[in-house]
């Protein structure tokens, strides 16, 4: 379980194809405190640590994961938003995040607004019912608030605002990028309850 509050930006320094991908990530974390088997969210993807050393950790990335995450994500030089798993008693600063990618969004527009950045992201059709104005959403592992939602002829778009602090401490996305989306877990359960109620009624 995570919160969507990024605590480090790591960099992929090696990728080895072993059937699955063995990916090594450079990090500022004290890896002496990272146990084998620990979970670390990497740009919104919950992965298991399979090796550590001074300033780095290894994870295995399955074909299932590469097929469901943003293109080009598992390549040398890629910067990743990192978050260690939530511990009992930690502050829940963002929202409840599971580290499971629900779908891929497309960043269709990016504008400067005051001192912030405002992006418009096209959502996959099947995720559109779960995205609501002022609700929470996770983009590449970052907990964000949905500013607005617009249903157009060519799909559903939603807007997010990136304040300067967030832009400074995360690996940001840009116009034209494909991004990992995780919907709010509460929205998922509410939608399921609603669909079950409609079926039962």
Backbone as a ProteinNet text record, in pm:
[ID]
protein_1_A
[PRIMARY]
XXXXXXXXXXXXXXXXXXXXXXXXXXXXXXXXXXXXXXXXXXXXXXXXXXXXXXXXXXXXXXXXXXXXXXXXXXXXXXXXXXXXXXXXXXXXXXXXXXXXXXXXXXXXXXXXXXXXXXXXXXXXXXXXXXXXXXXXXXXXXXXXXXXXXXXXXXXXXXXXXXXXXXXXXXXXXXXXXXXXXXXXXXXXXXXXXXXXXXXXX
[TERTIARY]
84.9	0	88.7	46	124.1	31.5	91.1	12.5	17.9	106.8	122.7	207.7	280.9	374.4	515.1	573.9	704.4	812.1	898.9	1004.7	1144.7	1157	1284.9	1258.2	1349.1	1346.4	1469	1445.7	1554.6	1578.1	1688.4	1723.4	1758.3	1701.6	1735.7	1876.6	1964.3	2103.4	2136.7	2055.4	2077.1	1947.5	1933.4	1817.7	1870.7	1838.9	1885	1764.8	1759.3	1648.9	1678.5	1601.1	1614.7	1485	1414.5	1276	1187.4	1192.6	1146.3	1264.8	1239.4	1347	1400.2	1530.3	1593.8	1641.2	1580.8	1604.3	1675.5	1784.4	1856.9	1830.2	1795.3	1757.4	1851.9	1917.1	1995.4	1900	1930.4	1839.8	1916.5	1854.8	1910.8	1867.2	1780.4	1739.8	1860.9	1854.4	1951.2	1912.9	1977.5	1934.7	1969.5	2047.9	2071.3	1945.5	1847.1	1720.3	1610.8	1647.3	1550.5	1569.7	1470.6	1479.4	1449.5	1511.9	1470.3	1325	1247.4	1104.2	1020.4	1085.4	1011.1	945.7	839.7	770.1	810.8	842.6	869.2	786	713.1	637.6	732	735.5	822.2	733.5	717.6	627	488.8	442.4	306.6	292.1	404.1	400.1	463.6	387.4	438.9	527.6	656.5	752.2	822.4	871.4	937.3	1088.6	1154.2	1299.8	1361.6	1449.1	1513	1664	1716.2	1858.7	1887	1989.1	2026.6	2178.3	2224.7	2365.2	2372.2	2489.6	2500.9	2444.8	2331.1	2272.3	2193.7	2160.1	2079.9	1994.8	1890.9	1811.9	1770.1	1746.1	1701.9	1556.6	1483.5	1347.4	1332.9	1243.3	1208.2	1076.9	1075.6	958.1	907.6	788	732.7	678.7	656	595.3	456	383.1	251.7	264.4	366.6	386.7	429.8	525.4	570.6	457.9	367.4	256.4	148.6	147.1	42.2	91.5	218.9	274.9	321.2	351.6	383.2	500.8	489.9	593.7	727.6	834.4	967.9	1002.7	915.9	936.9	1054.1	1078.5	1179.4	1305.4	1362.8	1482.7	1588.6	1714.9	1826.1	1815.5	1833.6	1826	1690.6	1589.6	1454.7	1451.6	1395.1	1378.1	1244.1	1243.7	1124.4	1088.1	959.2	909.3	904.2	975.3	985	910.3	848.6	786.2	795.4	845.9	849.9	711.7	684.7	553	520.3	393.4	343.2	359.2	406	416.8	306.5	266.5	165.1	211.2	127.6	161.7	214.3	248.1	293.2	179	215.1	115.7	62.3	-69.8	-133.2	-148.9	-41.5	-39.2	-109.8	-123.2	-190.2	-324.8	-335.8	-455.7	-411.1	-501.5	-465.7	-435.6	-313.7	-265.7	-217.5	-255.9	-218	-93.3	-59.1	55.6	21.1	-107.5	-152.2	-202.5	-143.2	-181.2	-313.3	-411.4	-543.4	-552.5	-469.7	-473.3	-372.7	-360.7	-265.6	-339.9	-291.9	-348	-251.9	-305.3	-224.5	-230.7	-114	-107.4	-126.8	-245.8	-280.7	-244	-226.5	-201.4	-130.5	-42	24.8	41.7	-1.3	3.6	57.3	123.7	164.2	46	14.5	-97	-49.5	-21.6	40.6	179.8	211.7	339.4	333	217	194.8	184.1	175.4	152.4	16	-59.9	-190.1	-185.5	-219.6	-217.8	-358.1	-384.8	-507.2	-467.3	-531.5	-496	-618.7	-601.1	-710.5	-710.4	-824.6	-836.9	-886.9	-847.8	-909.2	-1059.5	-1135.2	-1281.6	-1332	-1272.1	-1322.8	-1295.5	-1202.4	-1173.1	-1253.5	-1314.2	-1384.7	-1488.5	-1566.5	-1667.9	-1608.8	-1479.8	-1417.2	-1347.2	-1347.2	-1273.6	-1373.4	-1359.1	-1456.1	-1384.5	-1447.5	-1393	-1372.1	-1253.5	-1207.8	-1181.5	-1187.3	-1147.6	-996.7	-946.8	-803.5	-771.6	-650.8	-601.4	-449.8	-392.4	-247	-194.1	-100.8	-36.4	112.7	162.7	304.4	348.4	258.9	291.6	270.7	220.7	201.1	52.5	19.4	-118.9	-156.3	-262.2	-306.3	-457.1	-503.8	-646.6	-696	-808.1	-868.7	-936.5	-895.1	-953.6	-1086.9	-1091.3	-1216	-1216.7	-1336.1	-1354	-1443.4	-1403.4	-1481.6	-1501.4	-1626.5	-1659.7	-1677.4	-1590.1	-1595	-1631.9	-1651.2	-1684.5	-1573.8	-1448	-1335.5	-1284.9	-1358.6	-1318.1	-1330.6	-1285.4	-1292.6	-1155.4	-1152.3	-1028.6	-1044.2	-936.1	-937.7	-813.8	-827.9	-719.7	-658.5	-526.3	-456.1	-362.8	-339.1	-253.1	-128.2	-11.5	115.3	178.8	185.9	247.8	399.9	472.7	618.4	689.1	646.6	712.6	703.4	584.3	566.3	653.1	660.3	743.4	890.9	933.9	1074.7	1114.3	1022.3	1060.5	1011.3	960.6	914	972.5	968.3	1000.1	872.4	867.9	745.1	719.8	592.6	552.6	535.2	512.5	497.9	398.5	363.3	270	322.1	233.3	270.3	310.9	327.7	368.2	249.6	279.5	184.8	215.3	112.5	133	53.7	106.3	38.4	-70.5	-190.4	-302.7	-349.6	-365.9	-437.9	-553.9	-673.8	-791	-799.4	-876.3	-896.9	-966.4	-909.3	-964.6	-1107.5	-1139.5	-1276.2	-1373.7	-1329.8	-1414.6	-1439.7	-1339.2	-1353.2	-1462.8	-1459.6	-1558.7	-1698.3	-1706.6	-1837.1	-1898.8	-1815.7	-1865.7	-1913.9	-1840.4	-1879.2	-2011.7	-2025.9	-2150.9	-2268.2	-2244.4	-2350.7	-2392.5	-2294	-2326.7	-2396.4	-2355.8	-2419.8	-2563.8	-2583.7	-2718.7	-2810.5	-2756.7	-2837.1	-2873.2	-2779.3	-2804	-2906.1	-2895.2	-2985.4	-3125.9	-3133.2	-3262.7	-3336.5
-119	0	124.3	226.6	348.7	469.5	589.3	711.9	801.3	770.7	858.4	980.1	979.9	1088.2	1037.1	1088.1	1041.7	1082.9	986.8	1017	1010.8	971.8	976.3	960.4	1013	988.2	904.4	780.4	690.1	688.9	625.9	614.6	470.2	417.8	282.7	283.8	199.8	196.9	69.8	-34.1	-153.6	-231.2	-299.8	-385.8	-513.7	-626.6	-756	-845.5	-900.9	-988.9	-1130.1	-1175.2	-1311.1	-1389.3	-1358.6	-1403.7	-1291	-1261.2	-1132.8	-1037.1	-908.8	-811.2	-794.4	-802.4	-766.6	-620.5	-533.5	-389.3	-339.7	-267.1	-206.4	-56.6	-6.8	132.9	199.8	306.8	389.9	474	486.9	556.6	626.7	729.4	795.5	727.6	626.5	553.9	488.8	477.2	396.9	251.5	187.7	53.4	-51	-11.1	-100	-122.7	-35	-47.8	-108.4	-146.2	-205.3	-356.5	-429.7	-575	-639.4	-754.3	-833.6	-872.9	-861.3	-889.6	-768.1	-655	-531.8	-481.3	-404.3	-345.3	-199.1	-161.6	-22.2	10.3	120.2	166.6	242	199.3	259.4	322.4	454.5	527.1	464.8	427.4	378.1	228.1	155	9.9	-52.3	-131.1	-198.1	-315.1	-308.6	-412.7	-463.7	-588	-653.3	-642.6	-598.2	-586.4	-726.2	-756.6	-888.3	-880.7	-760.8	-743.7	-599.8	-579.5	-443.6	-432.6	-310	-277.4	-130.2	-76.4	65.3	157.2	218.9	315	255.2	125.4	66.6	-48.8	-80.3	-201.1	-261.8	-392.7	-465.7	-508.7	-508	-560.3	-643.5	-740.4	-817	-762.9	-737.6	-681.5	-784.3	-836.3	-943.1	-888.5	-979.7	-941.2	-882	-932.8	-877.4	-730.3	-698	-559.5	-471	-516.1	-433	-408.2	-506	-489.7	-394.3	-365.6	-280.9	-142.5	-114.4	12.8	96.5	222.6	320.2	274.2	300.6	259.2	324.4	249.3	301	314.4	263.1	284.6	205.5	86.8	-2.8	-0.8	117.9	136.8	210.2	185.4	250.6	402.2	471.1	616.9	671.8	586	630.5	668.1	783.1	827.9	778.2	728.2	668.6	738.2	762.8	812.1	695.4	708.4	598.8	630.8	527.3	538.4	403.3	404.3	281.9	255.5	129	90.3	160.7	189.1	255.5	166.2	225.1	152.2	198.8	111.2	145.5	267.3	370.1	492.3	602.3	570.5	673.7	768.8	892.1	991.2	958.2	960.6	938.3	1074.6	1116.2	1251.8	1266.4	1158	1165.8	1097.6	978.6	896.1	749.8	657.5	516	470.6	420.2	378	233.7	148.3	7.5	-25.9	59	28.9	-63.5	-69.6	-149.8	-55.8	-64.2	25.2	-21.8	68.5	34.9	59.1	147.1	178.2	285.8	315.1	414.3	536.8	652.8	778	843.5	936.6	1011.6	1158.4	1220.9	1363.4	1444.3	1501	1567.8	1715.5	1771.4	1916	1951.6	2050	2101.6	2251.3	2324.3	2470.3	2522.8	2636.6	2707.1	2789	2775.9	2850	2909	3039.5	3100.5	3043.7	2992.4	2926.9	2777	2725	2581.4	2533.6	2403.4	2341.2	2274	2291.3	2224.6	2132.7	2006.3	1906.5	1852.1	1820.7	1750.4	1610.4	1509	1370	1295.3	1223.9	1142.4	1009	973.1	849.8	735.5	612.5	497.4	495.7	453.7	457.3	381	266.3	184.1	246.5	343.4	408.5	536.5	586	713.7	720.5	613.7	623.2	640.3	611.6	617.6	751.1	840.2	966.5	1079.5	1148.4	1251.8	1381.2	1492.4	1622.2	1628.4	1674.3	1686.9	1551.6	1444.5	1314	1297.5	1186.4	1157.7	1062.2	1077.5	988.6	980.8	869.1	853.5	848.6	938.5	943.3	918.1	809.9	773.4	772.9	724.9	712.1	836.4	944.6	1072	1091.9	1113.3	1141.1	1282.4	1292.5	1421.9	1435.4	1559.6	1589.5	1619	1560.1	1585.7	1721.9	1811.5	1946.4	1951.3	1882.7	1879.5	1754.8	1715.2	1601.5	1646	1613.1	1653.5	1533.2	1499.6	1392.2	1453.2	1415.3	1466.2	1352.5	1389.1	1287.7	1184.7	1228.3	1136.5	1075.1	1092.9	1030.5	1122.3	1073.7	1149.1	1203.9	1332.5	1401.1	1455	1451.3	1511.7	1598.4	1698	1792.5	1776.2	1793	1794.1	1914	1963.9	2080.1	2037.1	2076.6	2039.9	2165.4	2173	2289.2	2278.8	2390.2	2387.1	2284.6	2267.5	2170.7	2029.8	1992.4	1858.5	1840.4	1943.2	1934.9	1917.5	1976.8	1971.1	1835.8	1768.3	1646.8	1518.4	1526.6	1407.5	1403.6	1285.4	1270.1	1304.1	1424	1474.3	1415.4	1418.3	1381.3	1508.7	1493.8	1609.8	1577.6	1678.6	1661	1553.7	1464.7	1357.2	1228.8	1232.6	1114	1020.6	893.7	795.5	777.6	775.3	771.2	657.6	608.8	505.1	569.2	515	566	459.7	500.1	418	500.5	449.1	519.7	507	593.7	591.4	460.4	391.3	261.2	275.9	388.1	409.6	422.2	489.3	501.9	365.5	280.8	145.3	68.1	73.8	-0.3	59.7	192.3	256.2	221	220.5	185.1	39.8	-47.9	-189.7	-206.7	-135.6	-141.9	-92.2	15.7	75.1	-20.3	-82.7	-173.4	-299.4	-345.2	-463.3	-430.6	-310.5	-269	-259.1	-205.2	-191.9	-330	-425.2	-560.1	-631.8	-611.5	-677.5	-619	-487.3	-420.2	-443.8
0	0	0	-76.2	-92.4	-78	-87.7	-74	-197.4	-292.3	-408.2	-378.6	-265.9	-233.2	-264.9	-370.9	-417.9	-318.8	-281.3	-183.9	-244	-369.8	-439.9	-589.3	-670.1	-814.1	-847	-889.8	-924.9	-1074.5	-1114.4	-1256	-1287.8	-1395.8	-1439.8	-1498	-1442.2	-1488	-1564.8	-1552.5	-1633.3	-1646.3	-1760	-1787.2	-1848.7	-1786.9	-1834.8	-1861.1	-1981.3	-2018.6	-1970	-1871.3	-1818.3	-1837.6	-1945.1	-1960	-1911.9	-1782.7	-1731.1	-1736.9	-1713.5	-1712.1	-1570.2	-1552.9	-1426.1	-1440.3	-1362.7	-1374.6	-1249.2	-1269.9	-1158	-1155.5	-1037.2	-1020.9	-921.5	-964.8	-872.8	-789.2	-659.7	-569.1	-458.1	-401.5	-283.5	-154.5	-163.1	-43.1	24	154.8	227.7	204.8	108.4	70.1	176.2	275.9	389	470.9	453.5	524.9	436.9	313.4	220.5	221.3	269.5	277.8	142.4	117.9	3	21.7	-84.7	-76.6	-45.5	-15.4	11.5	-117.3	-101.1	-216.2	-232.4	-355.8	-390.1	-513.4	-507.3	-623.7	-715.8	-842.3	-943.8	-1051.2	-1043.4	-1133.3	-1137	-1018	-1003.6	-1010.8	-1026.4	-1038.2	-914.3	-841.1	-722.5	-765.2	-726.7	-763.2	-638.8	-647.1	-535.1	-549.5	-443.6	-443.8	-437.3	-535.5	-540.1	-519.2	-505.1	-479	-440.7	-358.3	-318.1	-309.3	-315.2	-293.4	-260.5	-237.6	-201.2	-310.2	-280.5	-372.8	-487.8	-481.2	-588.5	-536.2	-612.3	-586.8	-720.4	-718.5	-837.6	-821.1	-933	-938.1	-1064.7	-1060.2	-1179.8	-1234.5	-1366	-1432.6	-1533.4	-1509.6	-1593.4	-1725	-1819.2	-1947	-1925.7	-1826.7	-1791.6	-1754.8	-1674.7	-1631.7	-1747.6	-1828	-1940	-2038.8	-2052.5	-2144.7	-2097	-1967.8	-1910.7	-1868.2	-1891	-1845.7	-1963.9	-1935.4	-2039.6	-2126	-2254.4	-2348.7	-2312.7	-2330.1	-2303	-2156.9	-2068.8	-1926	-1871.2	-1924.6	-1867.5	-1953.7	-1968	-2048.8	-1967.3	-2001.2	-1931.5	-1946.5	-1835.9	-1834.3	-1793.8	-1791.6	-1754.7	-1606.8	-1576.2	-1438.1	-1386.2	-1263.1	-1203.7	-1073.9	-1055.1	-926.1	-828.6	-717.3	-621.3	-492.1	-436.6	-304.8	-235.3	-113.3	-34.7	24.4	54.7	104.3	235.1	252.6	371.3	493.8	603.2	729.8	824.4	914.4	1013.4	1092.1	1097.5	1168.9	1079.5	951.7	858.6	825.4	793.6	753.7	614.8	600.5	470.9	403.1	334.6	279.8	146.7	71.2	-58.3	-50.5	-109.9	-95.5	-104	-81.7	-82.2	-225.5	-244.6	-375.7	-363.8	-458.8	-452	-532.6	-628.7	-714.2	-829.2	-867.1	-980.5	-1089.8	-1206.6	-1316.5	-1376.9	-1379.2	-1433.4	-1583.6	-1634.4	-1777.1	-1810.3	-1938.6	-1986.5	-2038.3	-1998.9	-2048	-2145.4	-2223.5	-2320.2	-2284.8	-2265.1	-2229.5	-2357.1	-2372.8	-2498.6	-2499	-2378.7	-2373.4	-2244.3	-2250.3	-2131.4	-2142	-2040.7	-2042.4	-1909.7	-1915.6	-1793.9	-1745.8	-1617.7	-1559.2	-1427.4	-1426.5	-1309	-1293.4	-1175	-1153.7	-1169.2	-1207.6	-1214.2	-1358.4	-1372.9	-1502.9	-1500.5	-1605.8	-1617	-1738.5	-1714.6	-1820.7	-1844.7	-1970.8	-2007.6	-2052.9	-1996.4	-2022.5	-2072.9	-2184.5	-2237.4	-2164.5	-2107.5	-2029.4	-2116.8	-2085.7	-2154.2	-2128	-2226.7	-2216	-2094	-2064	-1953.1	-1816.9	-1809.2	-1681.7	-1661	-1766.3	-1758.3	-1645.7	-1619.7	-1512.6	-1372.8	-1356.8	-1224.6	-1197.4	-1295	-1281.9	-1260.5	-1148	-1111.1	-1071.6	-1101.8	-1063.8	-912.7	-873.9	-733.4	-667.3	-747	-695.1	-705.3	-652.4	-656.7	-771	-823.7	-928.2	-914.6	-956.5	-952.2	-1094.4	-1124.9	-1255.7	-1236.7	-1294.2	-1280.3	-1134.1	-1048.2	-906.6	-823.4	-882.9	-812.5	-783.2	-656.2	-616.6	-659.9	-741.1	-792.8	-777.7	-781	-776.7	-917.9	-953.9	-1084.7	-1080.6	-1170.2	-1172.6	-1245.9	-1358.3	-1435.1	-1521.6	-1562.8	-1652.2	-1766.8	-1889	-2006.2	-2097.9	-2122.5	-2216.6	-2355	-2447	-2583.8	-2678.6	-2805.6	-2906.2	-2920.8	-2901.2	-2921.2	-2791.2	-2680.4	-2555.8	-2436.1	-2322	-2196.5	-2161.4	-2128.9	-2091.5	-1949.5	-1874.1	-1741.6	-1722.7	-1636.5	-1613.7	-1476.2	-1467.5	-1340	-1337.5	-1217.9	-1199.5	-1122.8	-1172	-1109.3	-1050.9	-917.6	-854.2	-867.7	-853.3	-871	-783.9	-658.3	-570.4	-628	-674.3	-731.9	-855.3	-939.7	-1059.8	-1025	-913	-874.3	-816.5	-747.5	-672.7	-739	-860.8	-931.9	-1072.2	-1132.2	-1274.3	-1350.7	-1404.9	-1464.3	-1602.4	-1641.4	-1776.5	-1857.9	-1987.4	-2075	-2185.4	-2261.2	-2372.3	-2467.3	-2509.1	-2599.6	-2530.5	-2397.6	-2323.1	-2297.5	-2285	-2232.7	-2084.5	-2000.9	-1856.2	-1793.4	-1680.1	-1602.4	-1516	-1522	-1443.6	-1345.9	-1220.4	-1122.9	-1069.4	-1083.7	-1033.7	-882.2	-822	-677.1	-638.6	-542.1	-501.8	-449.5	-386.3	-339.1	-456	-563.2	-681.7	-743.5	-739.4	-794.5	-721.3	-588.3	-510	-524.4	-529.5	-546.4	-680.9	-785.6	-918.1	-921.7	-855.1	-849.2	-774.1	-663.2	-586.8	-671	-745.2	-825.9	-938	-1003.6	-1113.2	-1060	-941.3	-883.1	-842.6	-786.3	-747.1	-868.5	-980.4	-1101.8	-1157.9	-1150.4	-1199.8	-1112.4	-982	-888.5	-894.9	-928.8	-930.8	-1058.9
[MASK]
+++++++++++++++++++++++++++++++++++++++++++++++++++++++++++++++++++++++++++++++++++++++++++++++++++++++++++++++++++++++++++++++++++++++++++++++++++++++++++++++++++++++++++++++++++++++++++++++++++++++++

